[in-house]
């Protein structure tokens, strides 16, 4: 493997699924430098990045109000990512869900892009994004549509800068092909299985863990459990939290930003885990199964690859209250069929060790072929 490695990530703010992938990349390549548009590490859930790691940020880091509102600078992000000077690196690995793959590299550099998702709000979710943001019409709507139009043009051009694509699921690999007409190798994200205990007795409450934003469909879960009148715990924060609390009945409890230990404890004790979103992978689904918890999930997206219907969970066909209620009732009558040890064993196929082995093997093979092809020229 090359000595000089750069890892490019959009932003370092909290410890979500993409940041956990970066952590594992740094475990594989501890000498790598990190490039990120901004670095505003949360006090409660910062990514676990080694202290010696050099992190370089972009000019967006220093713009007004960037600490709280850096996402509002989306129109500047393509320009910002192109300003990183990566000339000293042999291997560039981009961790991409917005603009990271658009870094500029040279002919002697290999660029591998691990794609969590193509830019969803610029491609297949544009109309849903505009509707949920209240931008279906008006001057702001036209301006936003223009920005997204140019972001699509740039995003498509940026795809040609990547030598090898890696997708975090087959669902994302299909979206990469649809969007960029490029093949992608699937390497599932890593899950820290050691955090989760699967041998605790199940208690009489359901659980969902999610950011309270529209596409996560926490509203669907709340509406369904208002009707079911069964105990539900919602763990998460976000702009929709206040409205969700106002709609929820007394059987629903909300918990904002608990520690990882608290989340793991609830997963270990819940009757089942509810996941109504259409996600590209959905790491909490695997974390719940690592805790031995059956999952009741919407049967689209990454859930179809991580949940074994009838063995580790239940998949419902439509994002409606009716379908989720039916899925919960079906689970209640068949819950003895879901064995915690079997659920845990399935989750172990998504381990950190598996990710490290697969990604290191992939990178080594691509690097060797890249150098061989270079020598023949």
C-alpha positions, 0 to 999 in steps of 0.5 A, a space after each residue: 500500500 502507498 505511504 501517502 494517503 488522504 481521506 476526504 470527508 464532507 464534514 466532521 460534526 457528530 458521530 453518525 454512520 459515515 463518521 464511523 466508516 472514517 474511523 475504521 478507515 483511519 484504523 486501517 491507515 493510521 498515517 492518513 491525513 483527513 480533509 473535511 469542509 468543516 470540523 465542529 466536533 460535538 461535545 456529546 458525540 464526537 467521532 473517534 479520531 486519533 489525536 495525532 491525525 492531521 485534519 485540514 478544513 476548508 474556507 467554509 470553516 471560517 465563514 459567518 455562522 458556519 458552526 451552526 449553519 454550515 449546511 446553508 453554504 451548500 452552494 459553495 461546497 463544490 468550490 470548497 472541496 476543489 480547493 484542497 491540494 492533494 498533490 502529495 498523496 498517492 491514494 485518495 479515499 473519499 467518504 462521500 454523501 454530498 461533495 467529497 468525491 469532487 476533490 481534484 486528483 492527478 493522473 498518478 493518484 488513485 481515487 477510491 470513493 466510498 459512497 454512502 449515497 449520491 446527493 439524494 436531495 439533488 437527484 431522486 429526492 428533490 421534489 420530496 425535499 422541496 415539499 418538506 422544506 416548504 419550497 414547492 413554489 415562489 422565488 425561494 423555490 426557483 432559486 433552490 431549484 436552480 442551485 440543485 440544477 447546477 449541483 447535479 451538473 457538477 456532481 455528474 462531472 465530479 463522478 468522472 474524477 473517481 477511479 473506483 466506486 464502493 457502495 455501502 449497499 446494493 441499493 446504493 450501488 444501483 443508485 450509483 449506476 442510475 445516476 453516474 452509469 458507473 459500477 460499484 463494489 459493495 462493502 457494507 459499513 462497519 458495526 461496533 458489535 461489542 457495544 451491544 448485549 443480546 442476552 437481556 430479557 425483553 421488556 414491554 416497549 418498542 423503540 426507535 432511534 432516529 434524527 427527527 427530520 422528515 425523511 426518517 418518518 418518525 411521524 409515521 411511527 408516532 401516528 401508528 403507536 398513537 393508534 396501537 396505544 403500546 409503549 414506545 420510546 423515541 430516541 433522537 433530536 432534530 427540527 421535527 421533535 417539538 411537533 412530534 411531541 405535540 402529536 404524541 399520546 401519553 404512551 410515547 416517551 421521547 429521549 434527546 441525545 442520550 449516551 451510547 451506553 443508554 441507547 445500547 441498554 434500550 436496544 437490549 431490552 426493547 420488544 422490537 425496533 421500529 424503522 419506517 425510513 427508506 435508508 441507503 443502509 440504516 446502521 441502527 437496524 443492524 445495531 438493534 439486531 446486534 442487541 438481539 432485537 427484532 426489527 419492524 422496518 419499511 421494506 425498501 432500501 437498505 433494510 431489505 439487505 440487513 433484515 431477514 424477513 421472518 427470521 430477524 424481523 418484519 418488513 412492511 410494504 408501504 409507508 402508511 400508518 395502516 401498514 405499520 400497525 399491521 406489521 406490529 400486530 403481526 409481530 405480536 402474534 409471531 414474536 416467539 419465532 424471533 430468536 435473539 441468538 439467531 438475530 445476533 448471529 446475523 448482525 455479526 456479518 456486519 462487523 468492524 473486522 469484516 469491513 476492515 478486511 474487505 476494504 483493505 483487500 479491495 484497496 490493496 488490489 486496486 492499488 496493485 492494479 493501478 501501479 501495474 497499469 501505470 508501469 505499462 504506460 
